[in-house]
């Protein structure tokens, strides 16, 4: 009996409420492409069907997740690049592209098209860039589950389904970003030292421990320690220490009878005035005002 490929495709519209939400889906689906099968299979609307030889341009973002097999993709002004199981292809609006599975192997793909004003915040070299279209996330069961959940939501298209899909889109983007950031720290020894440093900071809020002394304890040069720490956490070591002290100060203000001066001293702030200024810059409230609000709820 001849094997049949599996295909589930949904194409969606967005109303004014969906657009105002800031993020909405345009298409979502999956295809299991068998070896030597025509690609793409027939049945897609003209706007989404394309010839791999001529490529296409879409006016939305596309996530394409390959979970089995391998193939090729190409962007304008670039040569063909191999992609394989575990890769996510992230395409931008107005970007000419083409892709196809290896004919003798085929592949399994999940895709999601989306757009909205929210993407203006993420279309940023700090997060995602057209210059980096491929992300290696490996086989991520959580991502597969999210795609399947989105496919199910799109199939029924109940009231406010776009808001549910927006949450799924955001989660998928977060997982792609998370995987990419963590894949750059595959050195387990480096990760272990950063985690040790974070633990030392958390356990020494009442002791005057400097980032330089922590680096020395871990047998690391401070310059390289600071660079890797910021890459991994998003904070410099000093900023991370201040963040921990800030969180601890809120706990002490709301859960103890310590005076504000005692809290400033306990957390090793240089002075009471510096603590008050620092706290107010983070919350808009003085420590005393914050404590009062925690007591009264006002």
Helices and strands as residue ranges (DSSP letters): E 6-11, H 16-21, E 24-33, E 61-75, E 81-84, E 87-91, E 97-101, E 107-115, H 119-122, E 134-136, H 141-156, H 161-183, H 188-202, H 211-217, H 222-233, H 237-255, H 260-266, H 272-283, H 287-296
